[in-house]
Amino acid sequence: MEKFTKQITDVQDEIKELHEHIKRLEQGKKPKKRGKKDTGEDKAEFSTNIETCEKRVTTLKKKIRTLEIKQKVKHTTKEVSTSTSKVNYIDPRITIAWCKKRGIDTRKIFAKQMRDKFSWAFAEIDDNPGFIF
């Protein structure tokens, strides 16, 4: 979670710098040189073209939105384990029959260990193609 928060603040800081850079360009002033990051590495210089800088701001705003979505997804799904449900609560024959009906490869649903563990279910579905879930 901290990783996403740090990335979002870094991008927001870059947007602020870009806005300042655009203002300086619009006023006809010479752009400031960018300093070094906290990590000690040089920051890339901004373009001297205003349109390019504005496109960069738009791109960075989309990146912030993407990071916020990823952060929300990670937060909401951090306590959910779908593999536990597949193994402990759902009859594997149902899942296998569903995959076959929809043309989905069962290797994408079940890991090799689970396919070995549920080999009886695979055999039962193959023997009874009319299995209804």
Secondary structure, DSSP 8 states (H G I E B T S, - for coil): -HHHHHHHHHHHHHHHHHHHHHHHHHTT-------B-TTS-B-----S-HHHHHHHHHHHHHHHHHHHHHHHHHHHHTT--HHHHHHHTS-HHHHHHHHHHHT--GGGTS-HHHHHHTHHHHHHHHH-TT---
